[in-house]
Structure formats: C-alpha cells, structure tokens
C-alpha cells in the first residue's frame, strides 16, 4: 500500500519550498512531501528571476503583496544572515525621465512611506549623479532597502532544512491527475501515486491546470509572459553602480526595462514582457499549440489583448530588434550602445488573468476542504516567500489542529 502523507506540496519553487518548511516547523510530527516535476528545484520562475530583494514600495498599502513583501523581506534577511547566504542591500533608484512621470513618482514615494519605508528619499536632478553617474533623469527616489541575492541558493538551503526536519522531496514527478475521495486525495504521477490528507498547490506556471483537476470551472487562467534580458559586457559594467528602474507605467502590469547588478557581479538589462507561445517558452521558437490556444481563447486574455495591443506590439518589436531594446535602455543610461549588450537567459512570468479581463495584481489563494491553491504569486513572491509560506502553513496547520 502507498504511504499516506499528511500534506503534499505540489511544486518545488521558492513558494512551495517555503510553505512546506514553515508547515513542518510548526507541526514537526506531520508527514510532508514536496513533489516537483523537474529534475531540479527552482527550475522555472524562481531560477529565472533577476535576484532582486524587493522593498515593497510599489504595492498598495494593506494588500497581500505589501504585507507579505515587507514581512517576507525581514524574514529573508534574517534567514540569510543565520545561514550565511550572500546578499547585498545595495539600494536602487527609481528615475523619472520627464515631467509627465513626476505625479507617479510622487505617488510611489507616498506609497513607500505608507508601507513603512521611512528611509526612502527624493533625489533632485543635480543629486542623481552622486548615486548613479551615468543616469539621465529629472528626479528620482532612492530606495536603500532594495538588495540582490541568488534565490536558487535560498531554495536549496530551505530544502536542506526541510529534509533535516524529516520532510521528503520527490523530483521528476509530474502530477497528471488528482482524485479526491473520503477525506483523502490521490495525487497521481506516472512514477507514483501519493495519498494525502491535504495538499497545497504551488505549481506556478501550471497552478491553474493543477487546480482544474478538482475545480472544473476555475475562473483564473495563467497567461505566460516571457521577459528577455541582455547582460552588459564586463568592461561596461561600470555604467551601473547598483539598481536603476524607470517609473512604471500605471496602466501596464510590468515594471519596464531596467538595470540590475547581480550578486555574481554581472549587470542585467531588461526585461521586456512578451506573450509566450508556451508556458515554459523561454525562447521565441518555443511553441506549444495547445497551450497557446488555451491562452488565446481565454475570454479574459482576449480583453487584455484588445486593451494593451499597442503596448504589446512595442514589446514584441523590442524582442525582435536589439536596436529598439537598446533605445529603451538608453532612456535611463544614454551611454549604453547596442554592441555593449550580450544575450542573456530569459524568464517566464505566470500572469493570472480572470475571465473578465483582469490581470490579477495581488496574490490569489483559494481553499477547499482538501487543498490550498496558490493561483497567483507574482513578483515579489521570491522576496515574500517565507512570509507567504508562513501564511499558507498557518491555514494548513489549523486543519490539523
């Protein structure tokens, strides 16, 4: 007979790992396992992000994003200090490039103060060069809380601690069905069927599909957006001291192309945000017709395309044109040249979209008597992971209490 687990966590990214670890810390007698479809942990969104420790300045005060980012930030720093994981709170600038961006910059500044970031400050044009000598801009916000890290290293430390507490991790186990019955769930992979009293769906790019095994009319669809990056040539890294971001477009759910100094010393430039033709479409040539049609026929995404078609075309144009990508970067740093940019790895963001055309901005968690489903965990999910994991673990613990 199959071993019965108290709780199975589906997905070995940073949110799944943090949830499993936090639950086992609270309830060390529980039999808990993480099931991951890839050979390695943190293989998708976690392992392909730019490694930024976010401060929480962007997020609506009181939202799950704001609460979990600020709490998660503190927990992440403490975790890394305890376990000697390298990080650097280097700070960043959010730069207004023209007069029309100033109202949004002021709004961000006030939002940051509301979120408790009392060390942020407004930088006038003549001061910007003291922070980033090569940046163009008329005004900026200095955010000293922001940092850089390797989240894959964080994941493997969490996994190590989880296993030390008695947890089990199964890689290369893709979940293909879930059957609920008599207070238990059969979680089916080709290699093994797991029997669990409860489960947590942290499947990231595939979380809606996992939820659909038991929720046939789910109102959320994951739409994959690829973010493409370049790296500055080593001899051009001095153009960027730390992190440089534009003022985000409030009508578009992405932050715009920016410069990020990495924990390994490299400098990343990007990303754009283009619709991906498959959920794990890290290259333009990656196409899955079934997955692509699932996205294109979703009523909500059709409304999104109608609303953002002009912006979307611009993003695709930058995908095909290095010159256009360079031009976007030159708005922040005019001295960047096309020949300074080397191709870098892309990432894919799991953007949740509802049936009515809303791109879901906040975390979305739904529960039933068998499971907790994390249907949207956008940036800053990595920064927030230990806090999100504790929130999920608290909810799951009550079921066992």
LINKA-V719743 format. One record per backbone hydrogen bond with DSSP energy under -0.5 kcal/mol. CO is the residue of the C=O (numbers start at 1). NH is the residue of the N-H. Records with the same first field share a line. If there is no record, write none. Layout:
CO=NH / NH
This chain:
3=5 / 195
5=197
6=198
7=33
8=10 / 200
9=11 / 35
10=202
12=42
13=17
14=18
15=19
16=20
17=21
18=22
19=23
20=24
21=25
22=26
23=27
27=30
30=32
31=6 / 7
32=168
33=9
34=36 / 170
35=11
36=173
38=172
40=43
44=48
45=48
46=49
51=149
52=54
53=147
56=59
60=63
63=67
64=68
65=69
66=70
67=71
68=72
69=73
70=74
71=75
72=76
73=77
74=78
75=79
76=80
77=81
78=82
79=83
80=84 / 85
81=84
84=86
86=150
88=90 / 148
91=243
92=143
93=95 / 245
94=141
95=247
96=138 / 139
98=101
99=102
101=105
102=106
103=107
104=108
105=109
106=110
107=111
108=112
109=113
110=114
111=115
112=117
113=116
116=118
117=120
121=142
122=124
123=140
124=127 / 128
125=128 / 129
127=130 / 131
128=131 / 132
132=135
138=125
139=96
140=123
141=94 / 143
142=121 / 144
143=92 / 146
146=91
147=53
148=88
149=151
150=153 / 154
151=155
152=156
153=157
154=158
155=159
156=160
157=161
158=162
159=163
160=164
161=165
162=167
163=166
168=34
169=171
170=36
172=174
174=190
177=188
179=186
181=184
184=181
185=187 / 196
186=179 / 188
187=194
188=176 / 177
192=189 / 194
194=187 / 196
195=5
196=185
198=8
199=372
200=10 / 202
201=374
203=206
204=207
206=210
207=211
208=212
209=213
210=213
211=214 / 215
214=216
215=218
219=355
221=223 / 353
222=224
223=351
224=276
225=349
226=228 / 274
227=347
228=271 / 272
229=344
230=269
231=342
233=236 / 237
234=237
236=239
237=240
242=261
243=93
244=259
245=95
246=248
248=250
249=252
258=270
259=244
260=268
262=265
266=262
267=232
268=260
269=230
270=258
274=226
277=288
278=281
280=282
283=286
285=287
288=292
289=293
290=294
291=295
292=296
293=297
295=298
298=302
299=303
300=304
301=305
302=306
303=307
304=308
305=309
308=312
309=313
310=314
311=315
312=316
313=317
314=318
315=319
316=320
317=321
320=322
321=325
322=326
323=327
324=328
325=329
326=330
327=331
328=331
329=332 / 333
332=136
333=336
337=340
338=341
340=233
342=231
347=227
349=225 / 351
350=352
351=223
352=360
353=221
354=357
357=359
358=354 / 360
364=375 / 376
366=373
370=199
371=368
372=201 / 374
373=366 / 375
376=364
378=381
380=384
381=385
382=385
384=387 / 388
385=389
386=390
387=391
388=392
389=393
390=394
391=395
392=396
393=397
394=398
395=399
396=399 / 400
397=400 / 401
